Amino acid sequence: MSLLTIVLSLFLNLNAFHQLPQPSNATTVPSSIERATVYLQGAQITRKATVQLNSGSNSIIFNNLSNMLNEQSIQISSDVPVTLLSVRKSEAGNDYRSEKLDSLESEKKELESQIALKQAEQSVLDRELNILLSNQTLRGENEKISALEIKQAMEYFREKLTEIETSRIDVKKSLQEAQQQLNDINSSINELRRKLRQQSGQLIAEIESNGNRTVNFTISYFISSAGWYPSYDVRVENIDQPLELTYKANIYQNSGIDWNNVQLSVSSAQPLSSTNIPSIEPIYLRFLEAEARQRMEDASKMAPQALGEVVVTGYGSELSGRPAVSVNQNHTSFSFDIETPYTVSGDGDTRTVSVQNHSLPATYRYFAIPKNQETAYLTALLTDWEDLNLLNGEANLYFEKTFVGQAQIESNAVSDTLRFSLGKDEGIAIERNRLTEFSEKNFFGNRVRETRAWELVIRNSKNKAIELTLVDQIPVSTNEDIEIDLQERSGASLNEDTGELTWTLSIPAGSSVSRQFRYRVEYPTGKQIREK
């Protein structure tokens, strides 16, 4: 396909043309969306149109475009050489009409007429009631009335009052229902007008042709009111099988134009981000006043701490089938080209598409911190994930076909291993017991010595062996007068900075193992210590 010969730049002060009238001899040409490349923020739209050009100058209007399109991004090309004299973005005008809008406005007028009639009926009933209530006296003061006449009068009043009140209730109910229908119609009209206003964008092009010919045009432009974000399904059938990772693209757009059966691509590129190389500014050091320093220290203490475990926050959803997808890898980004056409609504609704499915070898280990909770968590450890083109996103976790929670995949994490918690396993029992026979408190001169000991017992009730990472801890001194001596660790590794003890255990099916640790704390007499 050859590009149009550009005589006037597409990108030169397009805003200045907005208020120019449409050419009187212009030909309006429909176009259809064939492809959308969706970025993390924004989308590149590609349209096709076929135009019958006459020899000489032609005024062509490509209509029903989103009025949110970025003017500087407009590109037009053709399959035969023609000359583009000018192009500008415009709007179709303020009278946004459609058959649906005409139908809604007709319904609105009919409903308003019904409401007016009901209001008139309500007014008549109110007057009838007032007349009836103002004529309750049966005779004059000196006139006698018989019991029969009183009975007949009471029956008449009862009948008429019942009739009027029943009618008033019916009319009131009808008015409320009609008013609600009118409110709904007004909302639909306003929403439709908003969409029509969004669809009022058009391009007016002046094109010169050296003969009568049929030309196929390709129009592309960028809109910012679209984007996509990743999410994942992580499934494990059992710990003898690989981990199944489903990569999903959640696509949305709010351009007012539906993308009907469009070829989609999702890209990790960010065209709206700045391409300027960042600069660095000097850093100046000065003395920090005591009050300001204290505020900074207090703020650092209040900073939130990272959580190690997955928190169950909701239920996931499954997708059936997966379209054929090809992956394009560039130097700074990647894209998934989805071969099956999809429809994406123009009102902001999200369309989820499964773009990749990976069967990945994983290492399954149990993880337990009995000090916090006497429970074993099954974890899946995934290495060599850097080539999967993962982006930051939420993952739904499934184990043995059961939803167990959600986790956050952080693609910019430094670690080369992704860890997913697949939930508690009741088949593994854990106890943490304090060993009183080793616990003691003694005084030596001006020093106090306290000995503390714990036993960790793990029983594997499953029918297969497990690998378990067991974690506990001893305190860490923050004062040179407080000394801590680890006397027994049962083979655990010690992180001296955090006091963390870690055991890596292999536990046969139906077996129990135990591990002990003991430490002594020594500090000056007359002092009290506390853990923080």
ROMI-33282 format. One line per field, with one value per residue (C-alpha): residue in one letter; x, y, z. Coordinates in pm, 1 decimal. Example, Ala and Ser with C-alpha at 12.3 -4.5 7.8 and 13.67 -1.06 7.14 Angstrom:
2
lomar <- (a	s) $
xx <- (1230.0	1367.0) $
yy <- (-450.0	-106.0) $
zz <- (780.0	714.0) $
***
This chain:
532
lomar <- (m	s	l	l	t	i	v	l	s	l	f	l	n	l	n	a	f	h	q	l	p	q	p	s	n	a	t	t	v	p	s	s	i	e	r	a	t	v	y	l	q	g	a	q	i	t	r	k	a	t	v	q	l	n	s	g	s	n	s	i	i	f	n	n	l	s	n	m	l	n	e	q	s	i	q	i	s	s	d	v	p	v	t	l	l	s	v	r	k	s	e	a	g	n	d	y	r	s	e	k	l	d	s	l	e	s	e	k	k	e	l	e	s	q	i	a	l	k	q	a	e	q	s	v	l	d	r	e	l	n	i	l	l	s	n	q	t	l	r	g	e	n	e	k	i	s	a	l	e	i	k	q	a	m	e	y	f	r	e	k	l	t	e	i	e	t	s	r	i	d	v	k	k	s	l	q	e	a	q	q	q	l	n	d	i	n	s	s	i	n	e	l	r	r	k	l	r	q	q	s	g	q	l	i	a	e	i	e	s	n	g	n	r	t	v	n	f	t	i	s	y	f	i	s	s	a	g	w	y	p	s	y	d	v	r	v	e	n	i	d	q	p	l	e	l	t	y	k	a	n	i	y	q	n	s	g	i	d	w	n	n	v	q	l	s	v	s	s	a	q	p	l	s	s	t	n	i	p	s	i	e	p	i	y	l	r	f	l	e	a	e	a	r	q	r	m	e	d	a	s	k	m	a	p	q	a	l	g	e	v	v	v	t	g	y	g	s	e	l	s	g	r	p	a	v	s	v	n	q	n	h	t	s	f	s	f	d	i	e	t	p	y	t	v	s	g	d	g	d	t	r	t	v	s	v	q	n	h	s	l	p	a	t	y	r	y	f	a	i	p	k	n	q	e	t	a	y	l	t	a	l	l	t	d	w	e	d	l	n	l	l	n	g	e	a	n	l	y	f	e	k	t	f	v	g	q	a	q	i	e	s	n	a	v	s	d	t	l	r	f	s	l	g	k	d	e	g	i	a	i	e	r	n	r	l	t	e	f	s	e	k	n	f	f	g	n	r	v	r	e	t	r	a	w	e	l	v	i	r	n	s	k	n	k	a	i	e	l	t	l	v	d	q	i	p	v	s	t	n	e	d	i	e	i	d	l	q	e	r	s	g	a	s	l	n	e	d	t	g	e	l	t	w	t	l	s	i	p	a	g	s	s	v	s	r	q	f	r	y	r	v	e	y	p	t	g	k	q	i	r	e	k) $
xx <- (0.0	144.6	121.4	-65.8	140.1	122.9	95.4	-24.6	100.4	-157.3	-7.2	1.2	-244.5	-539.1	-729.4	-755.4	-982.1	-1247.7	-1496.6	-1470.7	-1796.7	-1824.3	-1773.5	-2109.2	-2005.6	-1848.7	-1907.9	-1972.3	-1806.5	-1857.8	-1562.2	-1526.9	-1281.3	-1065.3	-792.9	-725.1	-385.3	-456.5	-181.8	-169.8	-319.2	-467.8	-529.0	-434.5	-743.9	-723.7	-1020.5	-1088.0	-1296.3	-1357.8	-1408.0	-1503.4	-1285.9	-1350.7	-1078.4	-956.9	-1026.5	-1255.8	-1397.3	-1438.3	-1593.6	-1509.5	-1785.4	-1900.4	-1557.5	-1489.7	-1456.4	-1189.1	-932.7	-592.7	-552.2	-173.2	-189.9	-403.2	-254.8	-417.7	-284.5	-422.1	-363.8	-304.6	-116.9	-335.0	-254.8	-383.1	-429.7	-555.7	-722.8	-891.8	-1093.1	-1443.6	-1773.4	-2099.8	-2281.7	-2495.9	-2806.5	-2714.5	-2993.9	-3061.4	-3364.6	-3328.6	-3321.3	-3630.2	-3810.8	-3721.7	-3835.1	-4166.7	-4212.2	-4129.8	-4397.6	-4659.1	-4570.6	-4585.6	-4936.7	-5042.9	-4904.4	-5092.5	-5420.9	-5361.6	-5285.0	-5613.1	-5799.1	-5635.5	-5748.0	-6110.0	-6113.0	-5978.7	-6260.5	-6523.2	-6391.5	-6402.9	-6761.3	-6869.2	-6704.6	-6851.1	-7209.0	-7231.2	-7524.8	-7845.9	-8116.0	-8158.6	-8130.1	-8510.0	-8579.9	-8615.4	-8461.3	-8561.0	-8333.8	-8391.3	-8282.7	-7968.7	-7888.2	-7937.3	-7721.1	-7442.8	-7445.7	-7427.0	-7135.3	-6952.5	-6997.8	-6889.0	-6592.9	-6472.1	-6507.8	-6320.4	-6040.7	-5988.6	-5965.9	-5722.0	-5497.7	-5503.2	-5427.4	-5143.8	-4988.5	-5021.1	-4857.8	-4564.4	-4511.1	-4536.1	-4295.6	-4043.6	-4075.7	-4024.9	-3712.6	-3576.1	-3646.3	-3478.6	-3172.9	-3165.2	-3199.4	-2916.7	-2693.4	-2771.7	-2703.0	-2370.3	-2280.2	-2393.9	-2184.8	-1887.8	-1960.1	-1983.4	-1618.0	-1530.4	-1234.5	-1272.9	-1009.1	-936.0	-791.8	-678.8	-693.0	-561.2	-856.4	-1183.3	-1095.2	-1194.6	-951.1	-917.8	-815.4	-665.3	-721.1	-547.1	-550.5	-489.2	-747.5	-660.4	-994.1	-893.5	-646.2	-586.6	-450.5	-328.3	-465.8	-380.4	-521.3	-278.9	-400.7	-245.3	-425.9	-189.3	174.2	279.6	177.5	308.9	162.4	-83.1	-62.2	-329.0	-241.8	-550.3	-589.3	-871.2	-958.8	-1177.1	-1258.1	-1488.1	-1475.9	-1850.8	-1784.1	-1829.5	-1550.2	-1748.6	-1559.0	-1225.7	-876.3	-716.3	-359.0	-256.7	80.0	294.5	409.2	312.2	290.1	158.0	465.9	739.4	1023.4	1256.4	1569.0	1539.6	1786.2	1948.8	1957.0	2214.5	2146.8	2233.7	2308.1	2221.6	2189.1	1857.7	1693.8	1609.1	1231.2	1230.6	1456.4	1213.9	923.0	1113.5	1194.0	829.7	714.0	954.2	820.3	466.3	554.1	353.8	535.0	519.3	303.0	448.5	131.3	-147.2	-476.8	-801.1	-1005.6	-1260.3	-1364.1	-1215.5	-1386.5	-1294.5	-1275.4	-1364.2	-1132.7	-840.9	-802.2	-496.2	-242.1	97.8	361.4	574.9	883.8	1041.8	1342.8	1135.2	791.3	593.0	247.9	-5.8	-184.9	-522.5	-627.4	-994.4	-1197.2	-1364.6	-1629.8	-1553.3	-1831.0	-1763.7	-1918.7	-1626.6	-1726.5	-1428.6	-1376.4	-1148.2	-948.7	-720.3	-398.7	-157.2	-150.3	171.8	235.8	534.1	749.2	716.8	862.8	601.3	699.5	510.7	584.0	504.4	565.3	414.0	483.6	224.7	-5.1	24.3	-64.1	127.1	77.5	142.3	347.4	437.8	778.7	820.3	1159.8	1265.9	954.6	1132.5	1064.7	687.0	626.1	443.8	328.3	212.5	-133.3	-364.2	-366.3	-652.8	-520.9	-681.2	-573.3	-744.3	-1015.5	-1095.1	-1042.2	-803.1	-728.7	-552.5	-195.9	-21.9	234.5	506.6	702.8	959.6	1053.9	1423.3	1373.5	1410.5	1141.1	766.2	595.1	223.0	47.5	-207.1	-369.1	-363.7	-326.4	-515.6	-327.3	-21.7	-49.0	192.9	242.8	467.9	524.9	734.0	976.0	938.4	1210.2	1468.2	1318.0	1479.4	1577.0	1897.4	2092.7	2472.2	2609.7	2467.3	2344.1	2021.2	2015.1	1692.6	1676.0	1386.9	1322.6	1065.0	980.3	819.6	634.5	517.6	308.7	255.1	-79.0	-70.8	-2.3	307.2	628.8	644.8	909.8	859.4	1031.8	988.4	1056.7	1080.2	1293.4	1495.9	1510.1	1775.2	1950.4	1943.1	2160.1	2512.5	2408.7	2162.5	2335.2	2162.0	2318.8	2160.8	2236.8	2040.1	1907.5	1854.9	2030.7	1851.3	2022.1	2033.8	1996.2	2185.3	2036.0	1673.6	1706.1	1521.7	1568.0	1498.1	1474.0	1443.5	1270.1	1174.2	896.1	790.0	422.0	254.8	560.0	632.0	942.8	1034.2	1285.1	1397.3	1568.6	1694.2	1848.2	1969.3	1918.5	2153.7	2103.6	2182.8	2002.5	1730.0	1647.0	1337.3	1337.7	1054.4	1011.3	914.4) $
yy <- (0.0	338.9	639.7	946.8	1232.4	1484.3	1843.9	1998.3	1851.4	1658.2	1780.7	2160.0	2356.5	2121.0	2299.9	2610.0	2429.4	2312.9	2586.3	2585.4	2486.9	2160.1	2183.6	2197.8	1940.2	1697.0	1323.5	1144.1	803.9	537.6	353.1	48.2	-39.4	-334.1	-332.4	-186.5	-195.6	-143.7	-8.3	-2.7	343.2	438.9	260.2	296.1	255.6	145.7	201.9	107.1	298.7	269.6	596.7	668.2	967.3	1194.7	1346.9	1665.6	1784.8	1584.4	1675.4	1359.6	1330.2	1022.6	1030.3	845.6	866.7	917.3	1286.4	1180.3	1099.0	1264.2	1507.2	1488.5	1110.7	1107.5	912.5	838.8	609.2	472.3	177.1	400.6	730.8	1034.8	1375.3	1483.2	1859.0	1898.2	1712.6	1838.6	1703.1	1835.8	1750.9	1665.3	1950.6	1997.3	1815.9	1461.9	1243.0	872.5	648.8	529.6	886.5	979.8	675.5	763.7	1122.2	1002.5	777.3	1072.2	1292.8	1017.8	959.3	1331.0	1342.1	1044.5	1214.7	1535.9	1340.9	1158.1	1486.9	1631.1	1321.3	1360.2	1724.1	1629.4	1363.6	1613.6	1855.5	1581.2	1491.4	1853.0	1892.8	1572.9	1668.2	2019.6	1885.3	1648.9	1832.7	1636.3	1893.6	2232.2	2282.2	2257.9	1981.2	1630.7	1333.4	973.3	683.6	541.6	865.9	872.5	513.1	590.3	903.3	710.3	439.4	701.9	884.7	557.4	444.8	776.5	823.2	469.1	522.6	855.6	741.5	419.6	620.7	867.1	577.9	424.7	758.7	829.8	487.3	536.5	879.0	739.8	460.3	698.7	943.4	663.8	560.9	923.0	947.6	628.0	758.8	1091.9	904.5	692.8	1003.7	1181.6	873.1	827.8	1193.6	1160.0	860.3	1033.6	1333.4	1100.1	955.2	1296.3	1313.7	1328.2	1391.6	1623.0	1555.4	1739.9	1485.5	1535.8	1250.9	1245.5	1038.0	871.1	577.1	364.2	408.5	208.7	427.1	329.4	579.1	542.8	756.4	736.6	762.1	793.3	663.0	296.6	54.6	-290.7	-447.1	-803.2	-1062.8	-1426.1	-1762.2	-1992.8	-2354.1	-2657.0	-2991.2	-3161.4	-3132.9	-3402.0	-3190.8	-2867.2	-2529.6	-2393.6	-2017.0	-1842.2	-1491.4	-1270.2	-926.4	-709.7	-463.5	-155.7	153.0	449.2	615.2	588.4	372.3	-4.1	-216.7	-485.2	-801.5	-622.8	-770.9	-687.7	-652.7	-569.2	-404.7	-325.2	-1.2	330.5	592.8	859.1	840.5	1096.4	1004.2	1271.2	1147.2	1239.8	1485.3	1485.5	1778.7	1856.6	1728.1	1978.9	1869.2	2078.9	2016.6	1874.8	2038.9	1809.6	1854.0	1777.1	1476.9	1337.0	1377.0	1183.1	903.9	883.3	869.6	586.2	385.1	424.0	303.0	-5.9	-338.1	-581.2	-887.4	-1225.1	-1430.3	-1415.9	-1277.6	-1429.2	-1139.7	-1274.8	-1527.6	-1573.6	-1654.7	-1910.2	-1851.5	-2121.6	-2171.5	-1957.8	-1776.8	-1818.4	-1554.5	-1462.2	-1275.5	-993.6	-903.8	-561.3	-403.0	-207.3	-372.3	-675.2	-732.8	-1013.7	-1032.3	-1200.5	-1376.7	-1422.1	-1100.0	-963.1	-702.7	-441.3	-208.3	164.9	242.5	134.2	-228.6	-461.7	-752.0	-1026.9	-1230.0	-1521.8	-1460.6	-1727.7	-2049.2	-2190.1	-2528.0	-2459.3	-2684.3	-2571.2	-2670.6	-2734.6	-2679.6	-2644.0	-2338.1	-2288.6	-2030.9	-2199.7	-1896.8	-1705.2	-1989.2	-2364.9	-2432.5	-2546.8	-2356.8	-2519.2	-2292.5	-2318.9	-2181.5	-2076.3	-1997.1	-1887.9	-1670.3	-1366.2	-1472.5	-1497.1	-1122.6	-1090.5	-747.2	-636.7	-778.8	-980.9	-1359.5	-1589.4	-1903.9	-2247.5	-2571.3	-2901.1	-2709.5	-2492.8	-2118.2	-2051.5	-1678.8	-1408.0	-1289.3	-994.2	-1066.7	-802.3	-830.5	-572.3	-770.1	-837.3	-1203.6	-1466.5	-1681.6	-1628.2	-1780.5	-1853.3	-1964.0	-2233.9	-2235.6	-2434.7	-2810.9	-2973.8	-3298.2	-3153.4	-3095.7	-2862.5	-2789.4	-2535.2	-2618.4	-2439.5	-2674.3	-2579.4	-2818.2	-2606.6	-2270.0	-2099.5	-1761.3	-1719.2	-1432.6	-1411.5	-1108.3	-804.1	-1003.8	-1193.9	-1506.0	-1637.2	-1958.8	-2025.7	-2340.2	-2450.5	-2771.0	-2782.6	-3103.5	-3172.2	-3472.0	-3557.4	-3740.2	-3742.3	-4049.9	-3899.9	-3740.5	-3362.1	-3092.4	-2835.8	-2506.6	-2442.9	-2097.2	-1965.2	-1704.3	-1589.7	-1226.3	-983.7	-750.8	-377.7	-297.0	-414.2	-484.3	-747.7	-1066.6	-1352.2	-1695.5	-1961.3	-2286.3	-2537.4	-2507.0	-2868.8	-2798.7	-2477.2	-2199.8	-1864.2	-1518.3	-1315.1	-985.0	-1095.5	-1387.6	-1607.9	-1984.1	-2194.2	-2571.3	-2748.7	-3079.1	-3387.7	-3569.7	-3919.3	-4007.2	-4080.7	-3970.7	-3711.6	-3505.1	-3259.9	-2979.2	-2791.7	-2462.6	-2303.5	-1966.4	-1770.8	-1397.4	-1215.2	-857.3	-628.6	-677.2	-419.4	-388.5	-517.0	-635.0	-657.1	-784.7	-535.7) $
zz <- (0.0	-95.9	130.8	19.3	-116.2	164.0	42.6	368.3	693.6	892.3	1212.0	1155.2	1369.2	1321.9	1598.2	1384.1	1135.6	1377.4	1312.0	934.6	761.6	575.5	198.0	22.0	-236.1	11.9	-13.7	315.7	328.1	596.0	738.9	961.4	1236.6	1134.7	1399.7	1741.2	1907.5	2275.0	2497.7	2875.8	2832.0	2497.3	2168.6	1802.9	1582.5	1218.2	988.5	626.3	372.8	-1.2	-193.1	-553.2	-649.9	-943.3	-1153.3	-987.5	-633.4	-404.1	-61.1	145.2	492.3	698.9	961.1	1275.1	1434.9	1803.3	1885.5	2138.8	1870.3	1901.4	1612.1	1599.2	1553.4	1234.5	943.6	607.8	338.4	10.5	-219.2	-524.0	-559.1	-486.3	-341.3	-1.5	-8.9	349.8	632.7	946.0	1234.7	1284.9	1449.7	1279.0	1455.0	1761.5	1631.5	1727.0	1591.2	1549.5	1501.2	1860.0	1988.9	1782.7	1920.4	2279.1	2237.5	2091.6	2393.9	2618.3	2458.6	2483.9	2847.7	2927.3	2776.3	2990.9	3300.1	3220.9	3183.6	3511.3	3687.2	3553.3	3674.8	4014.7	4029.8	3948.0	4218.5	4471.7	4387.2	4410.1	4753.6	4870.9	4747.0	4920.3	5250.6	5246.1	5211.9	5507.6	5676.4	5604.6	5697.1	5857.2	6231.2	6298.4	6048.3	6172.8	5992.8	6025.4	6108.2	5760.9	5599.3	5817.3	5714.6	5347.1	5375.2	5551.8	5287.9	5012.0	5175.7	5238.6	4879.1	4728.2	4965.8	4896.1	4522.4	4526.7	4758.8	4561.2	4239.9	4400.2	4513.0	4162.0	3998.2	4242.3	4175.6	3797.9	3825.4	4024.1	3772.4	3477.8	3642.3	3699.0	3333.2	3232.2	3449.9	3290.8	2940.8	3021.7	3149.8	2832.1	2615.6	2798.0	2775.3	2405.9	2333.9	2514.7	2299.8	1982.0	2079.9	2122.7	1777.2	1614.9	1518.2	1150.9	923.6	626.0	361.9	37.1	-207.0	-564.6	-815.1	-1170.9	-1287.5	-1191.5	-971.2	-673.2	-385.9	-65.9	226.3	561.8	843.0	1176.9	1488.4	1861.2	2141.3	2509.5	2644.8	2619.9	2770.5	2912.7	3228.1	3291.3	3530.4	3579.6	3679.5	3859.4	3878.3	4043.1	4021.7	4266.2	4371.0	4123.1	3822.5	3671.8	3748.0	3488.8	3434.4	3225.9	3108.4	3057.4	2900.8	3035.3	2759.0	2797.2	2593.9	2645.0	2303.8	2242.3	1934.6	1968.1	1827.0	1646.0	1543.4	1544.9	1526.2	1861.0	1975.1	2330.4	2380.5	2682.2	2517.1	2675.7	2399.5	2638.5	2860.9	2814.2	2578.3	2717.3	2891.5	3260.8	3407.0	3747.3	3985.6	4257.9	4610.6	4883.5	5240.5	5544.4	5916.6	6029.9	6328.0	6619.2	6587.3	6215.2	6271.8	6529.1	6285.1	6020.1	6265.8	6375.9	6012.9	5932.1	6226.3	6092.4	5741.1	5643.1	5641.2	5351.6	5403.3	5325.7	5292.3	5038.2	5165.7	5037.3	4900.9	4655.3	4394.5	4052.0	3723.9	3460.5	3088.2	2838.0	2545.9	2432.0	2100.3	1881.2	1981.7	1841.5	2042.0	1903.8	2105.8	2056.7	2225.0	2478.0	2467.6	2357.1	2212.5	2181.5	1845.5	1898.0	1579.4	1670.9	1622.7	1934.2	2012.5	2278.2	2390.2	2370.3	2709.8	2928.6	2994.0	3029.2	2789.0	2919.6	2667.8	2747.4	2555.1	2676.0	2874.2	3017.6	3175.0	3400.0	3617.1	3978.4	4312.1	4578.8	4940.9	5263.4	5471.9	5840.8	6113.4	6423.3	6642.2	6439.6	6340.5	6388.0	6026.1	5718.5	5393.2	5058.5	4833.7	4466.5	4372.5	4011.3	3861.6	3512.9	3474.4	3330.7	2969.3	3018.1	2956.7	3286.7	3402.4	3745.1	3806.8	4026.7	4012.9	4109.1	4278.5	4239.2	4403.3	4326.5	4133.5	4437.6	4458.2	4747.6	4722.3	4529.3	4500.2	4339.8	4069.9	4073.8	3752.4	3862.2	4174.0	4221.8	4317.0	4045.9	4210.8	4222.9	4523.4	4541.4	4857.7	4776.3	5119.8	5441.7	5449.4	5735.0	5670.7	5842.4	6218.7	6397.1	6765.8	6936.9	7302.7	7562.0	7741.6	8105.3	8219.0	8036.5	8129.3	8426.1	8567.5	8773.4	8927.6	8901.1	9081.8	8910.5	8611.0	8539.6	8321.8	8169.1	7967.5	7731.2	7525.5	7268.9	7088.0	6743.1	6651.4	6294.9	6190.1	5823.1	5797.5	5417.5	5206.8	5049.8	5172.0	5196.1	5191.8	5468.5	5545.1	5918.5	6059.3	6415.1	6583.8	6880.7	6995.2	6870.9	7113.1	7051.8	7355.2	7433.4	7794.4	7670.2	7559.3	7375.6	7344.3	7117.6	7297.8	7089.0	6733.4	6611.7	6284.3	6197.6	6006.9	6189.5	6043.7	6304.0	6185.6	6231.7	6473.0	6225.2	6255.4	5946.5	5911.8	5577.5	5647.3	5448.9	5633.5	5516.8	5482.9	5816.1	6016.5	6283.1	6344.0	6617.5	6647.3	6958.0	7015.3	7335.2	7407.8	7709.4	7772.6	8009.7	8128.0	8428.8	8759.5	8819.3	8451.7	8276.6	7916.8	7672.8	7319.2	7050.5) $
***
